[in-house]
């Protein structure tokens, strides 16, 4: 039964990887979109497929999305749909494009904020963004980058889990798993970090 489940997950992963777009070509123009946003609020991001990097921006009152969209070596930005939906103290940013569009995006955000990112397929990187985080991708890797010794200093708790994949970069208080892994870490900070991957790795880096 377990072997059948594992084979099914691997087959599904292979199908999803096959539908991901190829790397963007040089010369595809970049695009920029800016929205008003107040630091301290919650930002929820949904990206269907593509690679996303979230970094701390210099603008304290806006979020800025910089992206390229490529299909057949041509600009495909007209196929990208961006929607910002304020919901009280929360803001939902939705980024959608067809599977055959290679979307590569960098999101600049004020800090601190509560960050919630949900992705179906693609790699997610969050670099030095202060605040609590909940991060998820079904197919792809998650990388979190903090300053040296940042994890015990910034976070009260870190929970990471993969169905198929590894967890790297932290000495967890509790860790278990074989094909997938679950790790828990307790620090002295005030923020919480949750990261989950279906098929892929979770990497915690200090720079």
C-alpha positions in Angstrom: 0.0 0.0 0.0 2.8 2.4 0.9 4.7 1.5 -2.3 1.6 2.2 -4.4 1.1 5.6 -2.7 4.8 6.5 -3.3 4.6 5.5 -7.0 1.5 7.6 -7.4 3.1 10.7 -5.8 6.2 10.3 -8.0 4.1 10.0 -11.1 2.1 13.1 -10.3 5.3 15.0 -9.6 6.7 14.0 -12.9 3.6 15.2 -14.7 3.7 18.6 -13.0 7.4 19.1 -13.7 6.8 18.3 -17.3 4.1 21.0 -17.6 6.4 23.7 -16.1 7.7 26.2 -18.6 11.2 26.4 -19.8 13.7 29.0 -18.6 13.2 32.5 -19.9 15.3 33.7 -22.8 17.6 36.8 -22.6 15.9 39.9 -24.1 12.4 39.3 -22.7 11.4 42.7 -21.2 10.8 43.1 -17.5 7.6 44.5 -16.1 6.8 46.4 -12.8 3.6 46.7 -10.9 3.2 48.7 -7.6 0.4 48.7 -5.1 -0.1 50.6 -1.8 0.5 48.6 1.3 1.1 49.4 4.9 3.8 47.6 6.9 2.4 45.5 9.8 -0.5 44.1 7.8 -0.9 40.6 6.5 0.0 39.9 2.8 -1.3 36.7 1.3 0.2 35.7 -2.1 -1.2 33.1 -4.5 1.0 32.1 -7.5 -0.2 29.2 -9.7 3.1 28.4 -11.4 6.5 30.1 -11.7 9.4 31.1 -9.5 9.0 33.7 -6.8 11.5 35.6 -4.7 10.2 37.8 -1.8 12.6 40.4 -0.5 12.5 43.4 1.8 11.9 46.5 -0.2 12.9 50.1 0.4 9.4 51.5 0.0 7.5 51.5 3.4 4.1 52.1 1.8 4.1 49.9 -1.3 4.6 46.4 -2.5 6.4 46.1 -5.8 6.3 43.1 -8.2 9.0 42.9 -10.9 8.5 40.0 -13.3 9.3 38.5 -16.7 6.8 36.3 -18.6 8.1 34.3 -21.6 6.5 31.9 -24.0 8.2 30.7 -27.2 11.0 33.1 -26.6 8.5 36.1 -26.7 7.1 38.4 -24.1 3.9 36.9 -22.7 3.1 39.5 -20.1 -0.4 40.0 -21.7 -1.2 36.4 -20.4 -0.4 37.3 -16.8 -3.3 38.2 -14.6 -2.5 40.3 -11.4 -5.2 40.9 -8.9 -4.9 42.7 -5.5 -7.8 42.2 -3.2 -7.9 44.1 0.2 -9.7 42.2 2.9 -9.7 44.2 6.1 -6.3 44.2 7.5 -5.3 41.4 5.0 -4.3 41.9 1.4 -4.5 39.1 -1.2 -2.2 39.2 -4.2 -3.1 36.7 -6.9 -0.6 36.0 -9.8 -1.9 33.7 -12.6 -0.6 32.6 -15.9 -1.0 29.6 -18.2 1.3 26.6 -17.7 3.3 27.2 -20.8 4.3 30.7 -19.7 7.7 30.9 -17.9 7.0 33.4 -15.0 9.9 34.7 -12.9 9.0 37.2 -10.3 10.5 39.2 -7.4 8.2 40.8 -4.9 9.5 43.7 -2.7 7.6 44.1 0.5 7.7 46.5 3.5 8.6 45.0 6.9 7.5 43.8 9.3 4.5 42.0 7.9 2.8 38.7 8.2 3.5 36.8 4.9 1.4 33.9 3.6 2.5 32.4 0.2 0.7 29.6 -1.5 2.1 28.2 -4.8 1.1 25.2 -6.9 4.4 24.7 -8.8 7.7 26.5 -8.7 10.5 27.6 -6.4 9.9 30.1 -3.6 12.7 32.1 -2.0 12.1 34.5 1.0 15.1 36.6 1.8 15.4 38.7 5.0 11.8 39.6 5.4 11.0 40.3 9.0 7.7 38.9 10.3 5.8 35.6 10.7 5.6 33.5 7.6 3.5 30.6 6.2 5.0 29.2 3.0 3.8 26.4 0.8 4.4 25.0 -2.7 3.1 21.6 -3.9 6.0 21.0 -6.4 9.2 22.9 -6.0 11.7 24.1 -3.4 11.4 26.6 -0.6 14.5 28.6 0.5 14.5 30.9 3.5 17.5 33.2 3.9 18.1 35.1 7.2 21.2 36.9 8.6 23.7 34.9 10.5 22.3 33.5 13.7 18.9 34.9 12.6 16.7 31.9 13.2 17.0 31.5 17.0 17.0 35.3 17.4 14.0 36.1 15.1 11.7 33.0 15.5 9.8 31.7 18.4 9.1 28.5 16.4 9.9 27.0 13.0 8.0 24.0 11.6 8.9 22.5 8.3 7.6 19.4 6.4 7.9 17.7 3.1 6.0 14.8 1.6 8.9 13.9 -0.7 12.1 15.8 -0.1 14.7 16.9 2.4 15.0 19.7 5.0 18.4 21.4 5.2 20.2 24.0 7.2 18.7 23.9 10.7 19.5 21.7 13.7 15.9 20.8 14.6 14.8 20.0 18.2 12.6 17.3 16.7 13.0 15.8 13.2 11.7 12.5 11.7 10.7 11.0 8.4 12.1 8.8 5.6 10.8 9.7 2.2 9.4 13.0 3.6 10.6 14.9 6.6 9.1 16.9 9.5 11.2 19.2 11.7 10.5 21.5 14.6 12.7 24.2 16.0 12.3 26.5 19.0 14.0 29.9 19.3 13.9 33.0 21.4 12.3 35.4 18.8 8.7 36.7 18.4 7.8 35.4 14.9 6.6 32.0 13.7 7.7 30.2 10.5 5.8 27.4 8.8 7.0 25.9 5.5 5.6 22.9 3.7 6.5 21.3 0.4 4.7 18.4 -1.4 7.6 17.3 -3.6 10.8 19.3 -3.2 13.3 20.5 -0.6 13.2 23.1 2.1 16.4 25.0 2.7 17.2 27.3 5.6 20.2 29.5 4.9 22.2 32.1 6.9 24.1 34.8 5.1 
